[in-house]
Amino acid sequence: MRRRSLLIAVPAGFATLAACGDDNKSDSAKASDSASPSASATSAAPPPKIVDGPLPAVTAGTKFGEKPTVAKGTGDPSKQLAVKTLIAGSGKTVAENDYIQAHYLGQIWDTAKVFDNSYDRKTALLIQLAQGSIIDGWRYALAGKKVGSRVLFSVPPTWGYGTSGNSQAGIKGTDTLVFVADIQNTFNASSSAKGKNVAQSDASLPKVGTNTDGKAPSIDVPKGDAPTKLVANYVIEGDGEEVKADSSVLVQYKGVLWDGGKEFDSTYGRKALTSFSLQQVVKGWAQGLTGKKVGSRVLIVVPPKLGYGDNPPPNSGIKKDSVLVFSVDILAKM
């Protein structure tokens, strides 16, 4: 089983994409099998005061992206949120409710015991800086920082795991936590694919708009019969890593019906990105996105046997045996 970060709560995937009758545990559902900054159920403290220290030193692995070694805390930690930018990035500014992609290490102030890190997994954390998704210390420490920054911060129980701690990670209810986070990227509702446009020369297939301004692309469905097999074509080809069958992805998407072209679902309309494991969604999505590169926009045409068949989600606007057409921007993977 691939170990996941304790920071993670279950990603927010829209219900209409969920695979019907699939009782396999997804990566997201397995998040509780490991230790990380997932949100505490009782996290509702008022905002902390941001202070400069005290903070322990990073003694090795001091470059951005390197696994750091952090000294044990000395003396009493702050009862507020101590935050220090060790490396100032020059990328986009992180805002609350953004999804961030970051490598991190977490340890306990008093003992320097490392309870979780993403560097050893070689997979950056991808999570939303939103209340209920991550411990509040992360929300307050990283909002306003820039992509490319390395941030060192300490989190007292009030904005961490509370008085109950996290026994799975060996965190007591009195422990102050120390984190180093390398912010690799940030995404919000205006994020789009980035890459080179790919010719859409097959007149029998839908044509998808190539705008990358964060607005929903057009999807023009041709007249005529829908394909009977899955279609998964680049509209914009990115240059990121390839998505694997068990990857979790962060996407913008829009879905329309082949019959009539009516939109039935869209992240653009909700102004909210969606994150999910490919093991959680309909087979057409899972197969269509596997092997595609991060940064891409993909046209997916899903025949009924790889979609919802004769069992579409209630109140979705999808009729039985509908052919579905999607434009999907793959923003990130983990």
Disulfide bonds with the S-S distance in Angstrom:
none
